[in-house]
Amino acid sequence: MKPVITAFERSPDGGRGLARDMRVRWALEEVGQPYDVRFVSFKALRELAHLAIQPFGQIPTYEEGELALFESGAIVLHIAERHGGLLPNDPNARARAIAWMFAALNTVEPPIFDRSLAMIVEREEPWYEQRLRALENSIRQRLDSLSRHLGEAEWLDGAFGAGDLLMVTVLLRLKGSPILEDYPNLSAYLARGEARPAYRRAFEAQAAVFAASNG
């Protein structure tokens, strides 16, 4: 039985691979697991059928047999634990890889996402410039540490894994920004992630939905 994930039928990300179903698509592509997609409208996100699976009315969700999951990080971890290739076999390396998954979503992503949101919904507010500076300072503090850890390495901890997959999707929101350009090793790291064949397949699948909905 193929797992079924949910995604926006009309994604607000402009086809840039920022919607969080991208993480799940990429993970499934990396491990070679076919999947189906159920597309949902913004109206459907608030309906009881969806809320029974995702209590906060978001995407993605993941259903496989009797299992229903929400939260992209939890879904990626589930996929990585069920299939080889995204988590190391060595227990210590595996624990570190999971720590990087948490770091991507809990430490690095929040100020980056808040910056993106502020640039959309707070631009006309009198506090906007001050808010933006504070968020960008926070982002730079996170990237300073991330850049220092990565150094000249290809991936965060040995071979590519689930931690890298999530970190790359987090950094995508900074693609092309002066902030990320100040960190050449992180820009190169992002480019390596985007160049992976599994990433390209996931990106093209998501972009095709956006193109179809705006055609």
N, C-alpha and C positions, 0 to 999 in steps of 0.2 A: 504494500500500500504506500503510495506516494504521500508525503506530508503536504499539507495545504497551508499557505501563508496568506495573510491579507496585505493589501497595498491600496494606496489611494487610486481611485479611478481617474481623478484629475489632480495630479500632484502639484502642490504649490512651489515646488523647488525649481521649476523651470527646466527640468530635465538634466539637472547637474549632478544627480546621484546623491543628493543630500537627505532625501527621505529615508527613514530608518529601516525600511524593508530592504534597502541596499545591503546592509550588514548581513542580514539573513540570507539573501540571495547569494552574496559572495561566499559565505561560509558553505552553503550547499553546493555551489559550483566547485569550491576547492576540494571538497571530499567526494565529488562525483555523484551526489544524490539528486536524482530527478525530483521535481516538485511541481505542484500546481499553485496557481494564484487566484484568490477570490478578491475581486476589486470592490471596494466599498466607497460610497459617497460620504460627504461630511454629515449628511442627514443620518445615514445608517450608523455612523459612529456613536450616535446618541440613543440608538434603539436598543431595546432590552436584549435582543438576540446577540448583539455585539458586546454589550456591557456584561453579559454573562461570562464571556471569555476574557474581555479586557475591561476591568472595572473603571478605568479612567478614560475610556472612550478614545483610545489612540490606536495607531498601527505601529509595528506589525503584530499579528498573532501567529501562532503555530499550532496546527492540529495534526495529530497522527494517531489513528485508532482512538483509544479512550483518553489520550493525553491532550490537554489544551494548555498552552503556555502563552504568557505575554512578557513584555520587556525584551528589547532586542539583545541586551547582554546575556540575559538568562537563556534565551533561545540559542544564541551562538555557543554558549557554554554547553548546552545540551547536545548540540550537533557535534561539537568537538569531542565530547566524552563518548559519543556513540560511534564515531568514525575515526579512523586514523588520519594523521596528517596535520592536525591543528594544535595538538598538545603533545609534549614529549612523553616518552615512556618512563624516563627516570623520575622518581617521585619528587625530588627536590626541584628539578627543572620544571616539572609540571606545576608545582606550587608557585614557582616564580612566574610562570606564564599566566596563571590565573590572577596573580597579584597585578600584573601589567594590564589585564583586562579591566580590573577594578580601577586602576590608576587612570586608564583612558577615559572611563565613564564618570568617575567620581571626582578626580582631581583636575584633569586637563579640560574636559568638555564643558563644565558649567560656565566659566566666564566666556568661553568662545561662543557658546549658544546664546548666552545672555546678550553679548555684543550684537549678534545677528538680529536678535529680537528687538533690541533697543533701536537699532538702525531703521527698523520698519515702523515700530509703534510709538517711539518716544521722540522722534526727530523734531517735532514741533514744540516739545515741552521746554520750559525755561531752563531746566536742569540738564538738558541733553548733553551739552559739551562736557560738563563736569562728570556726568555719569559715564560717558564714553571714555574719557581719560582714565577713570578709575578701573573700568573693565579692561582696557588695553594694558594698563600697568599690571593688573593681575595676570593677564594672559602672558605677558613677557616674563613674569616671574616663573610661571609654569614652564614656558618654553626654554628659559635659561637652564633650568634643571634637566629637562628632557634632552636638550642639545648636549649638555655636558655628559649625561649618561651615555647617549648614543655614540658620541665621538665620531670616529671614522668607520664604525661597524655598519654592516649591512642592515641588520635587524636588531631588535631590542635585547634579545637574549639567545644568541645562537641562531638556529634556523628560524625561518618565517613561521609564525604561529598565530593563535587566536588573539594574543595581545597586540600583535602588529596589525592584524586585520581591523580591530576596533580602533586602534590609535590612528591609523591612516584615515578611517572614515571620520574621525573627530577633526583631524587637521584639514580635511577637505574644505571645511567652512572658511578656512583662511587662505585658500588657494588664490594666488594672484594679489594678495594684500601685501602692503609694505611690511607688516609685522612678520609674516613668514619669510619674506625675502631677506630679512636680517639674519636668518639662520640657514645658511647654505646647506648644511648637512641634513636639516629637517626637510628642506625643499627637495633634496635628492632622495631622501627616504620616502616622501610622499610620491614622488615620480616612480620609484621602484614598485611601490604598492599598486599604483595605477597601471603599470606595465604588465602585471601578472595576467596571464590568459584568463584565469577564473574571474578576476576583477572585470576584465573587458566584457566577458560574456554577461555578467550580472548588470554592468552599466548599460550595455546595449539593450538588454531586455527591459530595464526600467525606462530608458530613454524612449524606446519604441512605444510604450504606453502613453507617455507624455505627448509624443508626436501625434499619435492616433487621436488623443482626446482634444488636440488643438488643431487638427487638420481641417 
